[in-house]
Amino acid sequence: MGIINLTPDSFYKDSRKTEIDPILKQAEKMLAEGAAFLDLGAYSSRPGAEDISIQQEMDRLLPAVEAVAKAFPQAVLSIDTFRADVAASAISAGGHIINDISGGELDKEMFATVAKLQVPYILMHMRGTPQNMVQQTEYDDVFAEVYAYFVQKIYRLKQLGVHDIIIDPGFGFAKKQEQSYALMNRLQEFEALQLPVLAGVSRKRMIYNLLGTTAEEALNGTTALNTIALTKGANILRVHDVKEAVEAVKIMMACNQDKDK
């Protein structure tokens, strides 16, 4: 899943695309490199990011979705939003999947909207909002609490008729560095939920803080952690750098050939 941030302030500056031509060029590049999905988001969810209005989010997002859908009709477009009205409008504009960082917590209409739209839904774990999530990191057992959250949310979604669900543990969202690594260490245990697992660690603080570098220097660490995620059962990698992630997937698949026979 290739990330296209339609924001001026996402944490990794090279991912920011705010004009249609650069957005289309990035989409073309990612698809050519082997992206199975493109994830378009117009609300920055980095810690402490500015809160923007629904209209601002729509103004950034909808023209981009329409342009990418028209230029690349074969592309599967994921819409990164926690707002139900934005989700519905973006699906009408050509989107296919809703990627909700808040798991329905920040807009109580989201679950009903996804049920009505009948599109796949990425259910992520987060506490609070991007503005205050760094103060929401107290857990007795981070894995157990995230797992219980998924059980509850999946039950509610299925009751509403949503069955195409992908889960995302939300690395770095309301989680300290060591908590994110604890989740990665037990990632394979989420397989008990019998749903696809998305791992989104690309160039995140959990990598560059550990290595004493920056987001711009975190590609090697990202590839290492993506590979670990694949060994632990991740089905989707959400990344800024598609070529390197696709190479990791190909190598992993080659290593697993004997298992598939």
Buried (B, 14 or more C-beta within 10 A) or exposed (E): BBBBBBBEEBBBEEBBBEEBEEBBEBBBEBBEBBBBBBBBBBBBBBBEBEEBEBEEBBEBBBBBBBBBBEBBEEBBBBBBBBBBBBBBBBBEBBBBBBBBBBBBBBBEBBBBBBBBBEBBBBBBBBBBBBEEBBEBBEBEEBBEBBBEBBEEBBEEBEEBEBEEBBBBBBBBBBBBBEBBBBBBEBBBBBEEBEBBBBBBBBBBBBBBEBEEBEBEEBBEBBBBBBBBBBEBBBBBBBBBBBBBBBBBBEEBEEEEEEEEE
